[in-house]
Amino acid sequence: MPAECPFCAQPVVPHALVCSSCSRDVTIPDTLLAERDDLLRKREAARAELAQAKAELEALRRRQRLSLRRN
Ligand SMILES: [Zn+2]
């Protein structure tokens, strides 16, 4: 809960869902929080996958360099 409204910068009443000045939402809905958590998990999974792919690529390149040296 922000101390002031992100839209009009007026102080927000504690536990208020909307700003008393401009009537805009000052809380983040649980569904959006859940969506964000889900996206963060997916980002972590994608990063791990990318790191794995980079490691495999590096291993392939190393093997290729070794085989070129032998020939
Ligand atoms: Zn406001």
PDB file of the backbone (N, CA, C, O) and the ligand in Angstrom, with CONECT records:
HET     ZN  A 101       1
ATOM      1  N   MET A   1       0.849  -1.210   0.000  1.00  0.00           N
ATOM      2  CA  MET A   1       0.000   0.000   0.000  1.00  0.00           C
ATOM      3  C   MET A   1       0.880   1.254   0.000  1.00  0.00           C
ATOM      4  O   MET A   1       1.619   1.487   0.956  1.00  0.00           O
ATOM      5  N   PRO A   2       0.809   2.041  -1.038  1.00  0.00           N
ATOM      6  CA  PRO A   2       1.656   3.247  -1.080  1.00  0.00           C
ATOM      7  C   PRO A   2       1.159   4.303  -0.103  1.00  0.00           C
ATOM      8  O   PRO A   2      -0.035   4.377   0.189  1.00  0.00           O
ATOM      9  N   ALA A   3       2.079   5.115   0.398  1.00  0.00           N
ATOM     10  CA  ALA A   3       1.709   6.175   1.334  1.00  0.00           C
ATOM     11  C   ALA A   3       0.961   7.292   0.627  1.00  0.00           C
ATOM     12  O   ALA A   3       0.137   7.993   1.215  1.00  0.00           O
ATOM     13  N   GLU A   4       1.274   7.433  -0.649  1.00  0.00           N
ATOM     14  CA  GLU A   4       0.522   8.428  -1.418  1.00  0.00           C
ATOM     15  C   GLU A   4       0.098   7.853  -2.759  1.00  0.00           C
ATOM     16  O   GLU A   4       0.702   6.910  -3.270  1.00  0.00           O
ATOM     17  N   CYS A   5      -0.943   8.436  -3.311  1.00  0.00           N
ATOM     18  CA  CYS A   5      -1.488   7.958  -4.570  1.00  0.00           C
ATOM     19  C   CYS A   5      -0.453   8.129  -5.692  1.00  0.00           C
ATOM     20  O   CYS A   5       0.111   9.211  -5.854  1.00  0.00           O
ATOM     21  N   PRO A   6      -0.202   7.052  -6.472  1.00  0.00           N
ATOM     22  CA  PRO A   6       0.775   7.162  -7.561  1.00  0.00           C
ATOM     23  C   PRO A   6       0.291   8.066  -8.701  1.00  0.00           C
ATOM     24  O   PRO A   6       1.077   8.465  -9.561  1.00  0.00           O
ATOM     25  N   PHE A   7      -0.997   8.382  -8.700  1.00  0.00           N
ATOM     26  CA  PHE A   7      -1.547   9.189  -9.798  1.00  0.00           C
ATOM     27  C   PHE A   7      -1.608  10.675  -9.443  1.00  0.00           C
ATOM     28  O   PHE A   7      -1.193  11.529 -10.226  1.00  0.00           O
ATOM     29  N   CYS A   8      -2.136  10.972  -8.243  1.00  0.00           N
ATOM     30  CA  CYS A   8      -2.330  12.387  -7.906  1.00  0.00           C
ATOM     31  C   CYS A   8      -1.453  12.832  -6.739  1.00  0.00           C
ATOM     32  O   CYS A   8      -1.463  14.006  -6.369  1.00  0.00           O
ATOM     33  N   ALA A   9      -0.686  11.890  -6.150  1.00  0.00           N
ATOM     34  CA  ALA A   9       0.260  12.194  -5.074  1.00  0.00           C
ATOM     35  C   ALA A   9      -0.401  12.672  -3.787  1.00  0.00           C
ATOM     36  O   ALA A   9       0.261  13.240  -2.918  1.00  0.00           O
ATOM     37  N   GLN A  10      -1.702  12.442  -3.665  1.00  0.00           N
ATOM     38  CA  GLN A  10      -2.376  12.769  -2.412  1.00  0.00           C
ATOM     39  C   GLN A  10      -2.162  11.612  -1.430  1.00  0.00           C
ATOM     40  O   GLN A  10      -2.035  10.461  -1.847  1.00  0.00           O
ATOM     41  N   PRO A  11      -2.122  11.920  -0.108  1.00  0.00           N
ATOM     42  CA  PRO A  11      -1.969  10.833   0.880  1.00  0.00           C
ATOM     43  C   PRO A  11      -3.108   9.829   0.763  1.00  0.00           C
ATOM     44  O   PRO A  11      -4.263  10.194   0.547  1.00  0.00           O
ATOM     45  N   VAL A  12      -2.753   8.550   0.912  1.00  0.00           N
ATOM     46  CA  VAL A  12      -3.764   7.491   0.807  1.00  0.00           C
ATOM     47  C   VAL A  12      -4.171   7.053   2.205  1.00  0.00           C
ATOM     48  O   VAL A  12      -3.314   6.813   3.055  1.00  0.00           O
ATOM     49  N   VAL A  13      -5.464   6.948   2.449  1.00  0.00           N
ATOM     50  CA  VAL A  13      -5.993   6.467   3.722  1.00  0.00           C
ATOM     51  C   VAL A  13      -5.599   4.998   3.871  1.00  0.00           C
ATOM     52  O   VAL A  13      -5.778   4.226   2.929  1.00  0.00           O
ATOM     53  N   PRO A  14      -5.060   4.582   5.043  1.00  0.00           N
ATOM     54  CA  PRO A  14      -4.680   3.171   5.212  1.00  0.00           C
ATOM     55  C   PRO A  14      -5.842   2.229   4.905  1.00  0.00           C
ATOM     56  O   PRO A  14      -6.984   2.497   5.281  1.00  0.00           O
ATOM     57  N   HIS A  15      -5.545   1.133   4.223  1.00  0.00           N
ATOM     58  CA  HIS A  15      -6.506   0.088   3.829  1.00  0.00           C
ATOM     59  C   HIS A  15      -7.497   0.539   2.764  1.00  0.00           C
ATOM     60  O   HIS A  15      -8.410  -0.211   2.420  1.00  0.00           O
ATOM     61  N   ALA A  16      -7.337   1.744   2.237  1.00  0.00           N
ATOM     62  CA  ALA A  16      -8.229   2.184   1.159  1.00  0.00           C
ATOM     63  C   ALA A  16      -7.884   1.432  -0.113  1.00  0.00           C
ATOM     64  O   ALA A  16      -6.715   1.138  -0.363  1.00  0.00           O
ATOM     65  N   LEU A  17      -8.883   1.121  -0.915  1.00  0.00           N
ATOM     66  CA  LEU A  17      -8.661   0.443  -2.195  1.00  0.00           C
ATOM     67  C   LEU A  17      -8.538   1.446  -3.339  1.00  0.00           C
ATOM     68  O   LEU A  17      -7.876   1.197  -4.347  1.00  0.00           O
ATOM     69  N   VAL A  18      -9.198   2.586  -3.148  1.00  0.00           N
ATOM     70  CA  VAL A  18      -9.111   3.624  -4.174  1.00  0.00           C
ATOM     71  C   VAL A  18      -8.719   4.941  -3.512  1.00  0.00           C
ATOM     72  O   VAL A  18      -8.932   5.142  -2.316  1.00  0.00           O
ATOM     73  N   CYS A  19      -8.147   5.822  -4.306  1.00  0.00           N
ATOM     74  CA  CYS A  19      -7.730   7.129  -3.824  1.00  0.00           C
ATOM     75  C   CYS A  19      -8.974   7.990  -3.548  1.00  0.00           C
ATOM     76  O   CYS A  19      -9.909   8.026  -4.348  1.00  0.00           O
ATOM     77  N   SER A  20      -8.961   8.681  -2.400  1.00  0.00           N
ATOM     78  CA  SER A  20     -10.116   9.522  -2.073  1.00  0.00           C
ATOM     79  C   SER A  20     -10.131  10.807  -2.901  1.00  0.00           C
ATOM     80  O   SER A  20     -11.161  11.475  -2.996  1.00  0.00           O
ATOM     81  N   SER A  21      -8.985  11.153  -3.500  1.00  0.00           N
ATOM     82  CA  SER A  21      -8.920  12.359  -4.321  1.00  0.00           C
ATOM     83  C   SER A  21      -9.329  12.098  -5.767  1.00  0.00           C
ATOM     84  O   SER A  21     -10.195  12.782  -6.313  1.00  0.00           O
ATOM     85  N   CYS A  22      -8.695  11.099  -6.379  1.00  0.00           N
ATOM     86  CA  CYS A  22      -8.924  10.894  -7.813  1.00  0.00           C
ATOM     87  C   CYS A  22      -9.696   9.612  -8.111  1.00  0.00           C
ATOM     88  O   CYS A  22     -10.026   9.351  -9.268  1.00  0.00           O
ATOM     89  N   SER A  23      -9.991   8.809  -7.089  1.00  0.00           N
ATOM     90  CA  SER A  23     -10.800   7.592  -7.225  1.00  0.00           C
ATOM     91  C   SER A  23     -10.138   6.485  -8.034  1.00  0.00           C
ATOM     92  O   SER A  23     -10.811   5.548  -8.462  1.00  0.00           O
ATOM     93  N   ARG A  24      -8.834   6.579  -8.248  1.00  0.00           N
ATOM     94  CA  ARG A  24      -8.163   5.485  -8.969  1.00  0.00           C
ATOM     95  C   ARG A  24      -7.715   4.413  -7.982  1.00  0.00           C
ATOM     96  O   ARG A  24      -7.573   4.665  -6.786  1.00  0.00           O
ATOM     97  N   ASP A  25      -7.495   3.199  -8.517  1.00  0.00           N
ATOM     98  CA  ASP A  25      -7.043   2.079  -7.686  1.00  0.00           C
ATOM     99  C   ASP A  25      -5.665   2.374  -7.098  1.00  0.00           C
ATOM    100  O   ASP A  25      -4.743   2.764  -7.814  1.00  0.00           O
ATOM    101  N   VAL A  26      -5.538   2.183  -5.788  1.00  0.00           N
ATOM    102  CA  VAL A  26      -4.222   2.351  -5.168  1.00  0.00           C
ATOM    103  C   VAL A  26      -3.667   1.031  -4.657  1.00  0.00           C
ATOM    104  O   VAL A  26      -2.570   0.993  -4.101  1.00  0.00           O
ATOM    105  N   THR A  27      -4.423  -0.060  -4.843  1.00  0.00           N
ATOM    106  CA  THR A  27      -3.905  -1.378  -4.481  1.00  0.00           C
ATOM    107  C   THR A  27      -3.761  -2.215  -5.743  1.00  0.00           C
ATOM    108  O   THR A  27      -4.409  -1.956  -6.757  1.00  0.00           O
ATOM    109  N   ILE A  28      -2.903  -3.219  -5.661  1.00  0.00           N
ATOM    110  CA  ILE A  28      -2.729  -4.138  -6.776  1.00  0.00           C
ATOM    111  C   ILE A  28      -3.609  -5.353  -6.519  1.00  0.00           C
ATOM    112  O   ILE A  28      -3.472  -5.999  -5.480  1.00  0.00           O
ATOM    113  N   PRO A  29      -4.513  -5.680  -7.448  1.00  0.00           N
ATOM    114  CA  PRO A  29      -5.395  -6.834  -7.239  1.00  0.00           C
ATOM    115  C   PRO A  29      -4.604  -8.132  -7.076  1.00  0.00           C
ATOM    116  O   PRO A  29      -3.543  -8.302  -7.675  1.00  0.00           O
ATOM    117  N   ASP A  30      -5.133  -9.045  -6.257  1.00  0.00           N
ATOM    118  CA  ASP A  30      -4.465 -10.327  -6.019  1.00  0.00           C
ATOM    119  C   ASP A  30      -4.219 -11.092  -7.313  1.00  0.00           C
ATOM    120  O   ASP A  30      -3.217 -11.794  -7.449  1.00  0.00           O
ATOM    121  N   THR A  31      -5.150 -10.948  -8.270  1.00  0.00           N
ATOM    122  CA  THR A  31      -4.976 -11.678  -9.527  1.00  0.00           C
ATOM    123  C   THR A  31      -3.726 -11.193 -10.257  1.00  0.00           C
ATOM    124  O   THR A  31      -3.015 -11.982 -10.879  1.00  0.00           O
ATOM    125  N   LEU A  32      -3.464  -9.878 -10.174  1.00  0.00           N
ATOM    126  CA  LEU A  32      -2.262  -9.353 -10.821  1.00  0.00           C
ATOM    127  C   LEU A  32      -1.004  -9.785 -10.086  1.00  0.00           C
ATOM    128  O   LEU A  32       0.020 -10.070 -10.706  1.00  0.00           O
ATOM    129  N   LEU A  33      -1.088  -9.833  -8.751  1.00  0.00           N
ATOM    130  CA  LEU A  33       0.057 -10.297  -7.972  1.00  0.00           C
ATOM    131  C   LEU A  33       0.366 -11.753  -8.311  1.00  0.00           C
ATOM    132  O   LEU A  33       1.528 -12.134  -8.452  1.00  0.00           O
ATOM    133  N   ALA A  34      -0.691 -12.565  -8.441  1.00  0.00           N
ATOM    134  CA  ALA A  34      -0.507 -13.971  -8.782  1.00  0.00           C
ATOM    135  C   ALA A  34       0.101 -14.102 -10.178  1.00  0.00           C
ATOM    136  O   ALA A  34       0.974 -14.934 -10.424  1.00  0.00           O
ATOM    137  N   GLU A  35      -0.391 -13.250 -11.083  1.00  0.00           N
ATOM    138  CA  GLU A  35       0.130 -13.277 -12.455  1.00  0.00           C
ATOM    139  C   GLU A  35       1.612 -12.890 -12.465  1.00  0.00           C
ATOM    140  O   GLU A  35       2.421 -13.486 -13.177  1.00  0.00           O
ATOM    141  N   ARG A  36       1.943 -11.884 -11.664  1.00  0.00           N
ATOM    142  CA  ARG A  36       3.342 -11.453 -11.601  1.00  0.00           C
ATOM    143  C   ARG A  36       4.217 -12.581 -11.061  1.00  0.00           C
ATOM    144  O   ARG A  36       5.285 -12.856 -11.609  1.00  0.00           O
ATOM    145  N   ASP A  37       3.762 -13.244  -9.975  1.00  0.00           N
ATOM    146  CA  ASP A  37       4.539 -14.338  -9.410  1.00  0.00           C
ATOM    147  C   ASP A  37       4.737 -15.446 -10.435  1.00  0.00           C
ATOM    148  O   ASP A  37       5.811 -16.040 -10.529  1.00  0.00           O
ATOM    149  N   ASP A  38       3.678 -15.716 -11.205  1.00  0.00           N
ATOM    150  CA  ASP A  38       3.752 -16.740 -12.241  1.00  0.00           C
ATOM    151  C   ASP A  38       4.779 -16.343 -13.300  1.00  0.00           C
ATOM    152  O   ASP A  38       5.572 -17.174 -13.744  1.00  0.00           O
ATOM    153  N   LEU A  39       4.761 -15.069 -13.702  1.00  0.00           N
ATOM    154  CA  LEU A  39       5.705 -14.590 -14.706  1.00  0.00           C
ATOM    155  C   LEU A  39       7.141 -14.647 -14.188  1.00  0.00           C
ATOM    156  O   LEU A  39       8.066 -14.968 -14.934  1.00  0.00           O
ATOM    157  N   LEU A  40       7.320 -14.330 -12.895  1.00  0.00           N
ATOM    158  CA  LEU A  40       8.659 -14.399 -12.310  1.00  0.00           C
ATOM    159  C   LEU A  40       9.177 -15.827 -12.334  1.00  0.00           C
ATOM    160  O   LEU A  40      10.350 -16.071 -12.619  1.00  0.00           O
ATOM    161  N   ARG A  41       8.268 -16.790 -12.025  1.00  0.00           N
ATOM    162  CA  ARG A  41       8.668 -18.207 -12.066  1.00  0.00           C
ATOM    163  C   ARG A  41       9.054 -18.595 -13.490  1.00  0.00           C
ATOM    164  O   ARG A  41      10.057 -19.279 -13.699  1.00  0.00           O
ATOM    165  N   LYS A  42       8.258 -18.158 -14.473  1.00  0.00           N
ATOM    166  CA  LYS A  42       8.553 -18.492 -15.865  1.00  0.00           C
ATOM    167  C   LYS A  42       9.874 -17.876 -16.301  1.00  0.00           C
ATOM    168  O   LYS A  42      10.638 -18.489 -17.046  1.00  0.00           O
ATOM    169  N   ARG A  43      10.140 -16.653 -15.830  1.00  0.00           N
ATOM    170  CA  ARG A  43      11.400 -15.995 -16.189  1.00  0.00           C
ATOM    171  C   ARG A  43      12.581 -16.785 -15.634  1.00  0.00           C
ATOM    172  O   ARG A  43      13.583 -16.979 -16.322  1.00  0.00           O
ATOM    173  N   GLU A  44      12.457 -17.244 -14.373  1.00  0.00           N
ATOM    174  CA  GLU A  44      13.534 -18.030 -13.777  1.00  0.00           C
ATOM    175  C   GLU A  44      13.758 -19.319 -14.564  1.00  0.00           C
ATOM    176  O   GLU A  44      14.896 -19.722 -14.803  1.00  0.00           O
ATOM    177  N   ALA A  45      12.653 -19.963 -14.966  1.00  0.00           N
ATOM    178  CA  ALA A  45      12.757 -21.208 -15.728  1.00  0.00           C
ATOM    179  C   ALA A  45      13.432 -20.936 -17.069  1.00  0.00           C
ATOM    180  O   ALA A  45      14.270 -21.719 -17.517  1.00  0.00           O
ATOM    181  N   ALA A  46      13.065 -19.821 -17.711  1.00  0.00           N
ATOM    182  CA  ALA A  46      13.647 -19.479 -19.004  1.00  0.00           C
ATOM    183  C   ALA A  46      15.140 -19.182 -18.864  1.00  0.00           C
ATOM    184  O   ALA A  46      15.935 -19.546 -19.730  1.00  0.00           O
ATOM    185  N   ARG A  47      15.513 -18.520 -17.768  1.00  0.00           N
ATOM    186  CA  ARG A  47      16.925 -18.226 -17.539  1.00  0.00           C
ATOM    187  C   ARG A  47      17.729 -19.504 -17.349  1.00  0.00           C
ATOM    188  O   ARG A  47      18.834 -19.641 -17.874  1.00  0.00           O
ATOM    189  N   ALA A  48      17.158 -20.443 -16.587  1.00  0.00           N
ATOM    190  CA  ALA A  48      17.836 -21.709 -16.340  1.00  0.00           C
ATOM    191  C   ALA A  48      18.006 -22.467 -17.658  1.00  0.00           C
ATOM    192  O   ALA A  48      19.052 -23.060 -17.918  1.00  0.00           O
ATOM    193  N   GLU A  49      16.957 -22.435 -18.483  1.00  0.00           N
ATOM    194  CA  GLU A  49      17.000 -23.104 -19.780  1.00  0.00           C
ATOM    195  C   GLU A  49      18.069 -22.478 -20.673  1.00  0.00           C
ATOM    196  O   GLU A  49      18.803 -23.184 -21.366  1.00  0.00           O
ATOM    197  N   LEU A  50      18.150 -21.152 -20.651  1.00  0.00           N
ATOM    198  CA  LEU A  50      19.138 -20.442 -21.456  1.00  0.00           C
ATOM    199  C   LEU A  50      20.553 -20.795 -20.998  1.00  0.00           C
ATOM    200  O   LEU A  50      21.439 -21.021 -21.823  1.00  0.00           O
ATOM    201  N   ALA A  51      20.761 -20.842 -19.689  1.00  0.00           N
ATOM    202  CA  ALA A  51      22.078 -21.177 -19.153  1.00  0.00           C
ATOM    203  C   ALA A  51      22.463 -22.593 -19.579  1.00  0.00           C
ATOM    204  O   ALA A  51      23.611 -22.848 -19.943  1.00  0.00           O
ATOM    205  N   GLN A  52      21.495 -23.509 -19.530  1.00  0.00           N
ATOM    206  CA  GLN A  52      21.724 -24.893 -19.946  1.00  0.00           C
ATOM    207  C   GLN A  52      22.101 -24.947 -21.427  1.00  0.00           C
ATOM    208  O   GLN A  52      23.036 -25.649 -21.813  1.00  0.00           O
ATOM    209  N   ALA A  53      21.363 -24.196 -22.255  1.00  0.00           N
ATOM    210  CA  ALA A  53      21.614 -24.176 -23.692  1.00  0.00           C
ATOM    211  C   ALA A  53      22.997 -23.603 -23.992  1.00  0.00           C
ATOM    212  O   ALA A  53      23.705 -24.099 -24.867  1.00  0.00           O
ATOM    213  N   LYS A  54      23.373 -22.561 -23.265  1.00  0.00           N
ATOM    214  CA  LYS A  54      24.698 -21.963 -23.462  1.00  0.00           C
ATOM    215  C   LYS A  54      25.796 -22.952 -23.108  1.00  0.00           C
ATOM    216  O   LYS A  54      26.804 -23.051 -23.807  1.00  0.00           O
ATOM    217  N   ALA A  55      25.596 -23.687 -22.014  1.00  0.00           N
ATOM    218  CA  ALA A  55      26.581 -24.674 -21.585  1.00  0.00           C
ATOM    219  C   ALA A  55      26.720 -25.777 -22.632  1.00  0.00           C
ATOM    220  O   ALA A  55      27.827 -26.219 -22.941  1.00  0.00           O
ATOM    221  N   GLU A  56      25.578 -26.216 -23.174  1.00  0.00           N
ATOM    222  CA  GLU A  56      25.625 -27.261 -24.207  1.00  0.00           C
ATOM    223  C   GLU A  56      26.322 -26.755 -25.459  1.00  0.00           C
ATOM    224  O   GLU A  56      27.117 -27.470 -26.069  1.00  0.00           O
ATOM    225  N   LEU A  57      26.022 -25.521 -25.839  1.00  0.00           N
ATOM    226  CA  LEU A  57      26.647 -24.930 -27.017  1.00  0.00           C
ATOM    227  C   LEU A  57      28.159 -24.824 -26.832  1.00  0.00           C
ATOM    228  O   LEU A  57      28.938 -25.119 -27.739  1.00  0.00           O
ATOM    229  N   GLU A  58      28.548 -24.396 -25.642  1.00  0.00           N
ATOM    230  CA  GLU A  58      29.972 -24.262 -25.344  1.00  0.00           C
ATOM    231  C   GLU A  58      30.662 -25.620 -25.403  1.00  0.00           C
ATOM    232  O   GLU A  58      31.773 -25.735 -25.920  1.00  0.00           O
ATOM    233  N   ALA A  59      30.006 -26.640 -24.876  1.00  0.00           N
ATOM    234  CA  ALA A  59      30.563 -27.991 -24.899  1.00  0.00           C
ATOM    235  C   ALA A  59      30.718 -28.469 -26.344  1.00  0.00           C
ATOM    236  O   ALA A  59      31.725 -29.086 -26.690  1.00  0.00           O
ATOM    237  N   LEU A  60      29.717 -28.182 -27.188  1.00  0.00           N
ATOM    238  CA  LEU A  60      29.779 -28.572 -28.600  1.00  0.00           C
ATOM    239  C   LEU A  60      30.928 -27.871 -29.306  1.00  0.00           C
ATOM    240  O   LEU A  60      31.650 -28.483 -30.093  1.00  0.00           O
ATOM    241  N   ARG A  61      31.096 -26.569 -29.019  1.00  0.00           N
ATOM    242  CA  ARG A  61      32.178 -25.806 -29.649  1.00  0.00           C
ATOM    243  C   ARG A  61      33.537 -26.351 -29.242  1.00  0.00           C
ATOM    244  O   ARG A  61      34.457 -26.454 -30.053  1.00  0.00           O
ATOM    245  N   ARG A  62      33.639 -26.702 -27.944  1.00  0.00           N
ATOM    246  CA  ARG A  62      34.907 -27.220 -27.445  1.00  0.00           C
ATOM    247  C   ARG A  62      35.248 -28.534 -28.156  1.00  0.00           C
ATOM    248  O   ARG A  62      36.384 -28.774 -28.566  1.00  0.00           O
ATOM    249  N   ARG A  63      34.197 -29.387 -28.283  1.00  0.00           N
ATOM    250  CA  ARG A  63      34.398 -30.675 -28.951  1.00  0.00           C
ATOM    251  C   ARG A  63      34.816 -30.452 -30.412  1.00  0.00           C
ATOM    252  O   ARG A  63      35.678 -31.149 -30.946  1.00  0.00           O
ATOM    253  N   GLN A  64      34.177 -29.459 -31.035  1.00  0.00           N
ATOM    254  CA  GLN A  64      34.483 -29.168 -32.449  1.00  0.00           C
ATOM    255  C   GLN A  64      35.932 -28.715 -32.607  1.00  0.00           C
ATOM    256  O   GLN A  64      36.635 -29.138 -33.524  1.00  0.00           O
ATOM    257  N   ARG A  65      36.369 -27.836 -31.684  1.00  0.00           N
ATOM    258  CA  ARG A  65      37.747 -27.346 -31.746  1.00  0.00           C
ATOM    259  C   ARG A  65      38.733 -28.503 -31.580  1.00  0.00           C
ATOM    260  O   ARG A  65      39.754 -28.559 -32.264  1.00  0.00           O
ATOM    261  N   LEU A  66      38.419 -29.426 -30.665  1.00  0.00           N
ATOM    262  CA  LEU A  66      39.298 -30.564 -30.424  1.00  0.00           C
ATOM    263  C   LEU A  66      39.379 -31.440 -31.666  1.00  0.00           C
ATOM    264  O   LEU A  66      40.461 -31.894 -32.037  1.00  0.00           O
ATOM    265  N   SER A  67      38.240 -31.681 -32.310  1.00  0.00           N
ATOM    266  CA  SER A  67      38.252 -32.560 -33.485  1.00  0.00           C
ATOM    267  C   SER A  67      38.953 -31.881 -34.654  1.00  0.00           C
ATOM    268  O   SER A  67      39.584 -32.556 -35.467  1.00  0.00           O
ATOM    269  N   LEU A  68      38.853 -30.544 -34.752  1.00  0.00           N
ATOM    270  CA  LEU A  68      39.555 -29.832 -35.826  1.00  0.00           C
ATOM    271  C   LEU A  68      41.056 -29.918 -35.624  1.00  0.00           C
ATOM    272  O   LEU A  68      41.819 -30.038 -36.583  1.00  0.00           O
ATOM    273  N   ARG A  69      41.474 -29.854 -34.361  1.00  0.00           N
ATOM    274  CA  ARG A  69      42.892 -29.899 -34.071  1.00  0.00           C
ATOM    275  C   ARG A  69      43.477 -31.255 -34.450  1.00  0.00           C
ATOM    276  O   ARG A  69      44.614 -31.350 -34.912  1.00  0.00           O
ATOM    277  N   ARG A  70      42.673 -32.309 -34.245  1.00  0.00           N
ATOM    278  CA  ARG A  70      43.159 -33.660 -34.523  1.00  0.00           C
ATOM    279  C   ARG A  70      43.360 -33.889 -36.026  1.00  0.00           C
ATOM    280  O   ARG A  70      44.233 -34.656 -36.432  1.00  0.00           O
ATOM    281  N   ASN A  71      42.541 -33.216 -36.848  1.00  0.00           N
ATOM    282  CA  ASN A  71      42.623 -33.486 -38.296  1.00  0.00           C
ATOM    283  C   ASN A  71      43.747 -32.750 -39.021  1.00  0.00           C
ATOM    284  O   ASN A  71      43.905 -32.904 -40.233  1.00  0.00           O
TER     285      ASN A  71
HETATM  286 ZN    ZN A 101      -5.261   9.892  -6.430  1.00  0.00          ZN2+
END
